[in-house]
Amino acid sequence: MTLRGQRFLYFLLGLLISAVLVWALFRNIHFAELWDALKGANYLWLIPNVALIFFTMYQRAYRWKFMIAPIGHVPFSKLLSATWIGFMANNVLPLRLGEFVRAYSLASRHKQITKSASLATIFVERMVFDLVALLLIFGGVLYISRIELDESMKLGLNVAIGIALLGLALIFMLARKPQQTGQLITRYLFFVPESGKSLIRSVVVKFARGLEFLSDAKATAWVGTQTMMIWILMGISNVFVFKAFDLGLPLDASFVVLVVVSVSILVPSSPGFIGVYHAGAVWSLVAYGVPKAEALSCALVLHAAQYIVVTLMGFYHLKKEHLSLKRLGEEASSDDEDALDT
């Protein structure tokens, strides 16, 4: 099966999972209770929630500035635009192309920033720093949370933290010794022809270009600090939506929702994480004793607040930068081998 065919099946799988979860969430729901909860919410509490959404997006762009700096100077306004555009693209495009769109939107305006280097910074940001921060927050919250985990789940959490830290160590090795890392990777790919190994080594070296900031201990520490601040503020932003529905939940509940939702959206789904986002939020809230109808109404508002703000701001910056979402999406989903070469 071609890569295009695999992507199409993945897209269909995501739609199916979203549809099943939406059906399961609304199954046996008393819509009168759901409507009463939505109607009775105090939506003024969304003002600080939305303000923190804006602030964390600015923080993301500010963090990215330190990661991009060794490659070339990019004005903060351009990093902010690319960040909004990338997150918006995840809301409206299939196959989670937002991270690629974010990288390509930056590279298309700054030729000294290659797509591979831009993607590398985003990869280490999302799959290493963000993941480690989430796991550490979740591990800390569990010690003060009402939620009881069995021993197997605690073991799984510890293993996940260990894997994330190991991944961070490997990324540091790649950043410091890209040539040796490329050779190490291809050494065990005995079934790959030499031309293929050369291509892999070339991609590894280009990818490592985006990891140069890791060689600066001060920059790395600052990126880590910014990452923790971003996720802490995102967790706090949930508190205001809880207040809108007068749920009376402790602070740790907002972080449990944050982590569970962040893990849930890794499951294949429709654009915008429909279903998987709501299922994670509802499960977390129900675990704290919130009735399902109230939990679902809160999940709908949590998702809508982020979705609407990010999507509108993303399209605003897309127009501001005179970029085409269609073109960026096509480029992000391109099957060309040289997609990382420019």
C-alpha atoms as a printed R data frame, in Angstrom:
    type eleno elety resid chain resno       x      y      z
1   ATOM     1    CA   MET     A     1   0.000  0.000  0.000
2   ATOM     2    CA   THR     A     2   1.270  3.459 -0.883
3   ATOM     3    CA   LEU     A     3   1.969  6.103  1.745
4   ATOM     4    CA   ARG     A     4  -0.968  8.102  0.413
5   ATOM     5    CA   GLY     A     5  -3.220  5.078  0.909
6   ATOM     6    CA   GLN     A     6  -1.954  4.582  4.460
7   ATOM     7    CA   ARG     A     7  -2.642  8.209  5.262
8   ATOM     8    CA   PHE     A     8  -6.161  7.921  3.897
9   ATOM     9    CA   LEU     A     9  -6.833  4.872  6.067
10  ATOM    10    CA   TYR     A    10  -5.409  6.689  9.096
11  ATOM    11    CA   PHE     A    11  -7.703  9.606  8.343
12  ATOM    12    CA   LEU     A    12 -10.733  7.309  8.093
13  ATOM    13    CA   LEU     A    13  -9.711  5.601 11.340
14  ATOM    14    CA   GLY     A    14  -9.554  8.990 13.052
15  ATOM    15    CA   LEU     A    15 -13.028  9.912 11.815
16  ATOM    16    CA   LEU     A    16 -14.380  6.558 12.991
17  ATOM    17    CA   ILE     A    17 -12.844  6.894 16.464
18  ATOM    18    CA   SER     A    18 -14.202 10.434 16.811
19  ATOM    19    CA   ALA     A    19 -17.672  9.335 15.717
20  ATOM    20    CA   VAL     A    20 -17.723  6.379 18.134
21  ATOM    21    CA   LEU     A    21 -16.550  8.505 21.057
22  ATOM    22    CA   VAL     A    22 -19.087 11.246 20.337
23  ATOM    23    CA   TRP     A    23 -21.822  8.600 20.213
24  ATOM    24    CA   ALA     A    24 -20.610  7.076 23.481
25  ATOM    25    CA   LEU     A    25 -20.390 10.464 25.197
26  ATOM    26    CA   PHE     A    26 -23.922 11.520 24.246
27  ATOM    27    CA   ARG     A    27 -25.411  8.070 24.730
28  ATOM    28    CA   ASN     A    28 -27.746  7.975 27.734
29  ATOM    29    CA   ILE     A    29 -27.256 11.705 28.309
30  ATOM    30    CA   HIS     A    30 -30.306 13.633 29.438
31  ATOM    31    CA   PHE     A    31 -30.156 16.562 27.064
32  ATOM    32    CA   ALA     A    32 -32.307 18.702 29.364
33  ATOM    33    CA   GLU     A    33 -29.611 18.365 32.057
34  ATOM    34    CA   LEU     A    34 -26.899 19.098 29.512
35  ATOM    35    CA   TRP     A    35 -28.728 22.212 28.328
36  ATOM    36    CA   ASP     A    36 -29.406 23.384 31.880
37  ATOM    37    CA   ALA     A    37 -25.709 23.074 32.708
38  ATOM    38    CA   LEU     A    38 -24.700 25.020 29.589
39  ATOM    39    CA   LYS     A    39 -27.381 27.650 30.130
40  ATOM    40    CA   GLY     A    40 -26.551 28.099 33.808
41  ATOM    41    CA   ALA     A    41 -22.808 28.617 33.348
42  ATOM    42    CA   ASN     A    42 -21.275 32.009 34.103
43  ATOM    43    CA   TYR     A    43 -19.362 32.656 30.884
44  ATOM    44    CA   LEU     A    44 -17.599 35.726 32.280
45  ATOM    45    CA   TRP     A    45 -15.136 33.223 33.748
46  ATOM    46    CA   LEU     A    46 -14.040 32.470 30.166
47  ATOM    47    CA   ILE     A    47 -12.348 35.876 29.963
48  ATOM    48    CA   PRO     A    48  -9.335 34.866 32.119
49  ATOM    49    CA   ASN     A    49  -9.373 31.431 30.448
50  ATOM    50    CA   VAL     A    50  -9.061 32.994 26.989
51  ATOM    51    CA   ALA     A    51  -6.472 35.479 28.277
52  ATOM    52    CA   LEU     A    52  -4.282 32.586 29.426
53  ATOM    53    CA   ILE     A    53  -4.733 30.843 26.064
54  ATOM    54    CA   PHE     A    54  -3.341 33.976 24.386
55  ATOM    55    CA   PHE     A    55  -0.538 34.295 26.911
56  ATOM    56    CA   THR     A    56   0.605 30.676 26.541
57  ATOM    57    CA   MET     A    57   0.689 31.036 22.758
58  ATOM    58    CA   TYR     A    58   2.980 34.047 23.191
59  ATOM    59    CA   GLN     A    59   5.075 31.944 25.564
60  ATOM    60    CA   ARG     A    60   5.297 29.148 23.000
61  ATOM    61    CA   ALA     A    61   6.594 31.578 20.402
62  ATOM    62    CA   TYR     A    62   9.025 33.067 22.936
63  ATOM    63    CA   ARG     A    63  10.306 29.592 23.811
64  ATOM    64    CA   TRP     A    64  10.703 28.792 20.110
65  ATOM    65    CA   LYS     A    65  12.857 31.906 19.730
66  ATOM    66    CA   PHE     A    66  15.553 30.351 21.933
67  ATOM    67    CA   MET     A    67  15.403 27.099 19.986
68  ATOM    68    CA   ILE     A    68  15.691 28.793 16.585
69  ATOM    69    CA   ALA     A    69  18.361 31.342 17.603
70  ATOM    70    CA   PRO     A    70  21.453 29.199 16.731
71  ATOM    71    CA   ILE     A    71  20.085 28.679 13.196
72  ATOM    72    CA   GLY     A    72  19.198 32.265 12.386
73  ATOM    73    CA   HIS     A    73  17.464 35.390 13.611
74  ATOM    74    CA   VAL     A    74  13.703 35.370 13.199
75  ATOM    75    CA   PRO     A    75  11.544 38.266 14.442
76  ATOM    76    CA   PHE     A    76   9.281 37.310 17.318
77  ATOM    77    CA   SER     A    77   6.208 38.395 15.347
78  ATOM    78    CA   LYS     A    78   6.981 35.790 12.669
79  ATOM    79    CA   LEU     A    79   7.438 33.039 15.250
80  ATOM    80    CA   LEU     A    80   4.134 34.016 16.831
81  ATOM    81    CA   SER     A    81   2.353 33.933 13.467
82  ATOM    82    CA   ALA     A    82   3.768 30.505 12.633
83  ATOM    83    CA   THR     A    83   2.733 29.203 16.055
84  ATOM    84    CA   TRP     A    84  -0.872 30.370 15.689
85  ATOM    85    CA   ILE     A    85  -1.009 29.036 12.116
86  ATOM    86    CA   GLY     A    86   0.318 25.615 13.127
87  ATOM    87    CA   PHE     A    87  -2.116 25.156 15.982
88  ATOM    88    CA   MET     A    88  -4.983 26.355 13.782
89  ATOM    89    CA   ALA     A    89  -4.009 23.840 11.106
90  ATOM    90    CA   ASN     A    90  -4.365 21.000 13.624
91  ATOM    91    CA   ASN     A    91  -7.949 22.170 14.120
92  ATOM    92    CA   VAL     A    92  -8.937 22.181 10.462
93  ATOM    93    CA   LEU     A    93  -6.608 19.818  8.572
94  ATOM    94    CA   PRO     A    94  -6.543 16.014  8.756
95  ATOM    95    CA   LEU     A    95  -3.630 13.816  9.826
96  ATOM    96    CA   ARG     A    96  -2.333 16.282 12.456
97  ATOM    97    CA   LEU     A    97  -0.485 18.274  9.841
98  ATOM    98    CA   GLY     A    98  -0.324 21.351 12.048
99  ATOM    99    CA   GLU     A    99   3.240 20.781 13.232
100 ATOM   100    CA   PHE     A   100   4.426 20.430  9.617
101 ATOM   101    CA   VAL     A   101   2.406 23.484  8.586
102 ATOM   102    CA   ARG     A   102   3.979 25.425 11.440
103 ATOM   103    CA   ALA     A   103   7.483 24.455 10.336
104 ATOM   104    CA   TYR     A   104   6.833 25.125  6.663
105 ATOM   105    CA   SER     A   105   5.107 28.461  7.287
106 ATOM   106    CA   LEU     A   106   8.253 29.651  9.054
107 ATOM   107    CA   ALA     A   107  10.681 28.188  6.516
108 ATOM   108    CA   SER     A   108   8.724 29.696  3.609
109 ATOM   109    CA   ARG     A   109   9.382 33.201  4.956
110 ATOM   110    CA   HIS     A   110  12.953 32.690  6.211
111 ATOM   111    CA   LYS     A   111  15.192 30.886  3.774
112 ATOM   112    CA   GLN     A   112  18.022 30.469  6.284
113 ATOM   113    CA   ILE     A   113  15.664 28.247  8.304
114 ATOM   114    CA   THR     A   114  15.350 24.895  6.549
115 ATOM   115    CA   LYS     A   115  12.224 22.804  6.915
116 ATOM   116    CA   SER     A   116  14.190 19.984  8.503
117 ATOM   117    CA   ALA     A   117  15.743 22.270 11.128
118 ATOM   118    CA   SER     A   118  12.402 23.913 11.862
119 ATOM   119    CA   LEU     A   119  10.758 20.497 12.222
120 ATOM   120    CA   ALA     A   120  13.552 19.378 14.536
121 ATOM   121    CA   THR     A   121  12.927 22.244 16.937
122 ATOM   122    CA   ILE     A   122   9.204 21.458 16.950
123 ATOM   123    CA   PHE     A   123   9.839 17.747 17.442
124 ATOM   124    CA   VAL     A   124  12.078 18.240 20.466
125 ATOM   125    CA   GLU     A   125   9.700 20.874 21.828
126 ATOM   126    CA   ARG     A   126   6.566 18.714 21.556
127 ATOM   127    CA   MET     A   127   7.865 15.166 21.977
128 ATOM   128    CA   VAL     A   128  10.579 15.792 24.550
129 ATOM   129    CA   PHE     A   129  10.200 18.998 26.559
130 ATOM   130    CA   ASP     A   130   6.392 19.049 26.561
131 ATOM   131    CA   LEU     A   131   6.153 15.318 27.241
132 ATOM   132    CA   VAL     A   132   8.629 15.413 30.129
133 ATOM   133    CA   ALA     A   133   6.890 18.452 31.638
134 ATOM   134    CA   LEU     A   134   3.465 16.789 31.411
135 ATOM   135    CA   LEU     A   135   4.684 13.565 32.980
136 ATOM   136    CA   LEU     A   136   6.430 15.397 35.815
137 ATOM   137    CA   ILE     A   137   3.328 17.494 36.474
138 ATOM   138    CA   PHE     A   138   1.112 14.425 36.410
139 ATOM   139    CA   GLY     A   139   3.426 12.504 38.702
140 ATOM   140    CA   GLY     A   140   3.449 15.368 41.179
141 ATOM   141    CA   VAL     A   141  -0.319 15.882 41.035
142 ATOM   142    CA   LEU     A   142  -1.021 12.215 41.717
143 ATOM   143    CA   TYR     A   143   0.495 12.536 45.172
144 ATOM   144    CA   ILE     A   144  -2.093 15.144 46.171
145 ATOM   145    CA   SER     A   145  -4.993 14.014 43.982
146 ATOM   146    CA   ARG     A   146  -8.110 12.145 45.100
147 ATOM   147    CA   ILE     A   147  -7.740  9.783 42.152
148 ATOM   148    CA   GLU     A   148  -6.385  6.386 43.123
149 ATOM   149    CA   LEU     A   149  -4.156  4.560 40.669
150 ATOM   150    CA   ASP     A   150  -3.465  0.872 40.913
151 ATOM   151    CA   GLU     A   151   0.121 -0.381 41.012
152 ATOM   152    CA   SER     A   152   0.198 -1.230 37.293
153 ATOM   153    CA   MET     A   153  -0.789  2.342 36.339
154 ATOM   154    CA   LYS     A   154   1.829  3.774 38.694
155 ATOM   155    CA   LEU     A   155   4.394  1.474 37.126
156 ATOM   156    CA   GLY     A   156   3.283  2.612 33.670
157 ATOM   157    CA   LEU     A   157   3.702  6.252 34.693
158 ATOM   158    CA   ASN     A   158   7.217  5.600 35.997
159 ATOM   159    CA   VAL     A   159   8.124  3.722 32.823
160 ATOM   160    CA   ALA     A   160   6.755  6.577 30.684
161 ATOM   161    CA   ILE     A   161   8.821  9.112 32.629
162 ATOM   162    CA   GLY     A   162  11.893  6.905 32.205
163 ATOM   163    CA   ILE     A   163  11.328  6.570 28.440
164 ATOM   164    CA   ALA     A   164  10.816 10.327 28.090
165 ATOM   165    CA   LEU     A   165  14.057 11.051 29.952
166 ATOM   166    CA   LEU     A   166  15.883  8.454 27.832
167 ATOM   167    CA   GLY     A   167  14.514 10.154 24.728
168 ATOM   168    CA   LEU     A   168  15.834 13.460 26.021
169 ATOM   169    CA   ALA     A   169  19.275 11.893 26.488
170 ATOM   170    CA   LEU     A   170  19.228 10.539 22.913
171 ATOM   171    CA   ILE     A   171  18.226 13.937 21.576
172 ATOM   172    CA   PHE     A   172  21.181 15.493 23.418
173 ATOM   173    CA   MET     A   173  23.478 12.896 21.830
174 ATOM   174    CA   LEU     A   174  22.094 13.693 18.385
175 ATOM   175    CA   ALA     A   175  22.569 17.417 18.978
176 ATOM   176    CA   ARG     A   176  26.188 16.999 20.081
177 ATOM   177    CA   LYS     A   177  27.306 14.287 17.657
178 ATOM   178    CA   PRO     A   178  25.009 14.199 14.600
179 ATOM   179    CA   GLN     A   179  27.492 12.432 12.303
180 ATOM   180    CA   GLN     A   180  28.176  9.658 14.801
181 ATOM   181    CA   THR     A   181  24.474  9.309 15.593
182 ATOM   182    CA   GLY     A   182  23.618  8.977 11.906
183 ATOM   183    CA   GLN     A   183  26.265  6.285 11.501
184 ATOM   184    CA   LEU     A   184  25.004  4.483 14.612
185 ATOM   185    CA   ILE     A   185  21.433  4.469 13.305
186 ATOM   186    CA   THR     A   186  22.364  3.133  9.866
187 ATOM   187    CA   ARG     A   187  24.822  0.545 11.228
188 ATOM   188    CA   TYR     A   188  21.935 -1.726 12.195
189 ATOM   189    CA   LEU     A   189  19.914 -1.107  9.037
190 ATOM   190    CA   PHE     A   190  21.729 -3.842  7.142
191 ATOM   191    CA   PHE     A   191  18.700 -4.393  4.896
192 ATOM   192    CA   VAL     A   192  18.797 -0.799  3.593
193 ATOM   193    CA   PRO     A   193  20.909 -0.153  0.456
194 ATOM   194    CA   GLU     A   194  23.889  2.182  0.780
195 ATOM   195    CA   SER     A   195  22.064  4.962 -1.084
196 ATOM   196    CA   GLY     A   196  19.262  4.757  1.461
197 ATOM   197    CA   LYS     A   197  21.731  4.856  4.354
198 ATOM   198    CA   SER     A   198  23.386  7.948  2.890
199 ATOM   199    CA   LEU     A   199  19.977  9.638  2.668
200 ATOM   200    CA   ILE     A   200  19.208  8.741  6.295
201 ATOM   201    CA   ARG     A   201  22.570 10.107  7.486
202 ATOM   202    CA   SER     A   202  21.973 13.293  5.510
203 ATOM   203    CA   VAL     A   203  18.510 13.766  7.017
204 ATOM   204    CA   VAL     A   204  19.867 13.113 10.529
205 ATOM   205    CA   VAL     A   205  22.534 15.807 10.084
206 ATOM   206    CA   LYS     A   206  19.997 18.304  8.738
207 ATOM   207    CA   PHE     A   207  17.589 17.431 11.532
208 ATOM   208    CA   ALA     A   208  20.340 17.961 14.094
209 ATOM   209    CA   ARG     A   209  20.725 21.525 12.823
210 ATOM   210    CA   GLY     A   210  17.536 22.331 14.682
211 ATOM   211    CA   LEU     A   211  18.895 20.925 17.938
212 ATOM   212    CA   GLU     A   212  21.928 23.184 18.236
213 ATOM   213    CA   PHE     A   213  20.365 25.157 21.064
214 ATOM   214    CA   LEU     A   214  20.797 22.067 23.273
215 ATOM   215    CA   SER     A   215  24.551 22.634 23.276
216 ATOM   216    CA   ASP     A   216  23.931 25.827 25.264
217 ATOM   217    CA   ALA     A   217  23.114 24.867 28.851
218 ATOM   218    CA   LYS     A   218  21.594 28.266 29.604
219 ATOM   219    CA   ALA     A   219  19.289 28.155 26.572
220 ATOM   220    CA   THR     A   220  18.282 24.574 27.353
221 ATOM   221    CA   ALA     A   221  17.472 25.434 30.963
222 ATOM   222    CA   TRP     A   222  15.454 28.450 29.842
223 ATOM   223    CA   VAL     A   223  13.481 26.364 27.327
224 ATOM   224    CA   GLY     A   224  12.768 23.834 30.083
225 ATOM   225    CA   THR     A   225  11.632 26.597 32.453
226 ATOM   226    CA   GLN     A   226   9.375 28.111 29.813
227 ATOM   227    CA   THR     A   227   7.903 24.678 29.108
228 ATOM   228    CA   MET     A   228   6.946 24.152 32.741
229 ATOM   229    CA   MET     A   229   5.432 27.645 32.891
230 ATOM   230    CA   ILE     A   230   3.370 27.012 29.751
231 ATOM   231    CA   TRP     A   231   1.844 23.800 31.083
232 ATOM   232    CA   ILE     A   232   1.258 25.168 34.579
233 ATOM   233    CA   LEU     A   233  -0.613 28.155 33.149
234 ATOM   234    CA   MET     A   234  -2.596 25.891 30.842
235 ATOM   235    CA   GLY     A   235  -3.613 23.828 33.846
236 ATOM   236    CA   ILE     A   236  -4.626 26.965 35.725
237 ATOM   237    CA   SER     A   237  -6.685 28.108 32.724
238 ATOM   238    CA   ASN     A   238  -8.956 25.088 33.241
239 ATOM   239    CA   VAL     A   239  -9.831 26.335 36.726
240 ATOM   240    CA   PHE     A   240 -11.777 29.268 35.293
241 ATOM   241    CA   VAL     A   241 -13.976 27.000 33.181
242 ATOM   242    CA   PHE     A   242 -14.633 24.876 36.275
243 ATOM   243    CA   LYS     A   243 -15.676 28.074 38.058
244 ATOM   244    CA   ALA     A   244 -17.991 28.945 35.184
245 ATOM   245    CA   PHE     A   245 -19.885 25.731 35.932
246 ATOM   246    CA   ASP     A   246 -19.442 26.079 39.706
247 ATOM   247    CA   LEU     A   247 -17.972 22.574 39.952
248 ATOM   248    CA   GLY     A   248 -16.093 23.267 43.179
249 ATOM   249    CA   LEU     A   249 -13.137 21.101 42.207
250 ATOM   250    CA   PRO     A   250  -9.663 21.266 43.781
251 ATOM   251    CA   LEU     A   251  -6.757 22.705 41.812
252 ATOM   252    CA   ASP     A   252  -5.267 19.277 41.122
253 ATOM   253    CA   ALA     A   253  -8.361 18.357 39.069
254 ATOM   254    CA   SER     A   254  -7.459 20.977 36.461
255 ATOM   255    CA   PHE     A   255  -4.035 19.401 35.982
256 ATOM   256    CA   VAL     A   256  -5.424 15.885 35.815
257 ATOM   257    CA   VAL     A   257  -7.786 17.073 33.052
258 ATOM   258    CA   LEU     A   258  -4.860 18.766 31.314
259 ATOM   259    CA   VAL     A   259  -2.671 15.661 31.300
260 ATOM   260    CA   VAL     A   260  -5.407 13.152 30.450
261 ATOM   261    CA   VAL     A   261  -6.654 15.314 27.577
262 ATOM   262    CA   SER     A   262  -3.091 15.805 26.297
263 ATOM   263    CA   VAL     A   263  -2.626 12.028 26.227
264 ATOM   264    CA   SER     A   264  -6.096 11.423 24.776
265 ATOM   265    CA   ILE     A   265  -5.492 13.629 21.739
266 ATOM   266    CA   LEU     A   266  -2.596 11.374 20.719
267 ATOM   267    CA   VAL     A   267  -5.263  8.856 19.647
268 ATOM   268    CA   PRO     A   268  -6.212  9.147 15.937
269 ATOM   269    CA   SER     A   269  -9.199 11.444 15.539
270 ATOM   270    CA   SER     A   270 -10.860 13.969 13.308
271 ATOM   271    CA   PRO     A   271  -9.338 17.453 12.860
272 ATOM   272    CA   GLY     A   272  -9.702 19.439 16.054
273 ATOM   273    CA   PHE     A   273  -9.498 16.306 18.232
274 ATOM   274    CA   ILE     A   274 -13.272 15.929 18.318
275 ATOM   275    CA   GLY     A   275 -14.332 13.124 20.654
276 ATOM   276    CA   VAL     A   276 -10.902 12.223 22.028
277 ATOM   277    CA   TYR     A   277 -10.541 15.597 23.733
278 ATOM   278    CA   HIS     A   278 -14.034 15.427 25.212
279 ATOM   279    CA   ALA     A   279 -13.664 11.805 26.314
280 ATOM   280    CA   GLY     A   280 -10.457 12.617 28.218
281 ATOM   281    CA   ALA     A   281 -12.019 15.636 29.917
282 ATOM   282    CA   VAL     A   282 -15.246 13.811 30.812
283 ATOM   283    CA   TRP     A   283 -13.391 10.785 32.213
284 ATOM   284    CA   SER     A   284 -11.258 13.035 34.422
285 ATOM   285    CA   LEU     A   285 -14.196 15.071 35.714
286 ATOM   286    CA   VAL     A   286 -16.357 12.018 36.386
287 ATOM   287    CA   ALA     A   287 -13.442 10.572 38.390
288 ATOM   288    CA   TYR     A   288 -13.809 13.604 40.663
289 ATOM   289    CA   GLY     A   289 -17.505 12.913 41.147
290 ATOM   290    CA   VAL     A   290 -18.906 15.351 38.585
291 ATOM   291    CA   PRO     A   291 -22.166 14.071 37.014
292 ATOM   292    CA   LYS     A   292 -21.713 13.051 33.386
293 ATOM   293    CA   ALA     A   293 -24.036 15.713 31.940
294 ATOM   294    CA   GLU     A   294 -22.171 18.486 33.789
295 ATOM   295    CA   ALA     A   295 -18.815 16.954 32.885
296 ATOM   296    CA   LEU     A   296 -19.765 16.831 29.202
297 ATOM   297    CA   SER     A   297 -21.052 20.416 29.203
298 ATOM   298    CA   CYS     A   298 -17.792 21.568 30.801
299 ATOM   299    CA   ALA     A   299 -15.755 19.540 28.280
300 ATOM   300    CA   LEU     A   300 -17.674 21.120 25.391
301 ATOM   301    CA   VAL     A   301 -16.902 24.620 26.639
302 ATOM   302    CA   LEU     A   302 -13.253 23.803 27.434
303 ATOM   303    CA   HIS     A   303 -12.762 22.546 23.886
304 ATOM   304    CA   ALA     A   304 -14.789 25.297 22.210
305 ATOM   305    CA   ALA     A   305 -12.912 28.103 23.970
306 ATOM   306    CA   GLN     A   306  -9.565 26.832 22.727
307 ATOM   307    CA   TYR     A   307 -10.808 25.755 19.305
308 ATOM   308    CA   ILE     A   308 -12.510 29.041 18.438
309 ATOM   309    CA   VAL     A   309  -9.723 31.299 19.714
310 ATOM   310    CA   VAL     A   310  -6.905 29.315 18.099
311 ATOM   311    CA   THR     A   311  -8.714 28.857 14.783
312 ATOM   312    CA   LEU     A   312  -9.684 32.524 14.422
313 ATOM   313    CA   MET     A   313  -6.227 33.771 15.393
314 ATOM   314    CA   GLY     A   314  -4.592 31.222 13.107
315 ATOM   315    CA   PHE     A   315  -6.565 32.410 10.085
316 ATOM   316    CA   TYR     A   316  -5.848 36.025 11.031
317 ATOM   317    CA   HIS     A   317  -2.098 35.386 11.025
318 ATOM   318    CA   LEU     A   318  -2.369 33.295  7.850
319 ATOM   319    CA   LYS     A   319  -3.880 36.295  6.079
320 ATOM   320    CA   LYS     A   320  -1.401 38.667  7.715
321 ATOM   321    CA   GLU     A   321   1.538 36.610  6.408
322 ATOM   322    CA   HIS     A   322  -0.083 36.236  2.949
323 ATOM   323    CA   LEU     A   323   0.159 32.455  3.136
324 ATOM   324    CA   SER     A   324  -2.149 29.821  1.677
325 ATOM   325    CA   LEU     A   325  -3.401 27.092  4.001
326 ATOM   326    CA   LYS     A   326  -4.105 24.862  1.017
327 ATOM   327    CA   ARG     A   327  -0.546 25.194 -0.232
328 ATOM   328    CA   LEU     A   328   0.950 24.669  3.224
329 ATOM   329    CA   GLY     A   329  -1.270 21.631  3.752
330 ATOM   330    CA   GLU     A   330  -0.284 20.121  0.419
331 ATOM   331    CA   GLU     A   331   3.379 20.738  1.156
332 ATOM   332    CA   ALA     A   332   3.057 19.225  4.629
333 ATOM   333    CA   SER     A   333   1.439 16.068  3.238
334 ATOM   334    CA   SER     A   334   3.789 15.807  0.249
335 ATOM   335    CA   ASP     A   335   5.301 12.394 -0.416
336 ATOM   336    CA   ASP     A   336   8.443 13.857 -1.984
337 ATOM   337    CA   GLU     A   337  11.725 12.662 -0.545
338 ATOM   338    CA   ASP     A   338  13.120 16.170 -0.731
339 ATOM   339    CA   ALA     A   339  10.479 17.570  1.604
340 ATOM   340    CA   LEU     A   340  13.221 18.044  4.201
341 ATOM   341    CA   ASP     A   341  15.826 19.383  1.852
342 ATOM   342    CA   THR     A   342  14.738 22.989  1.511
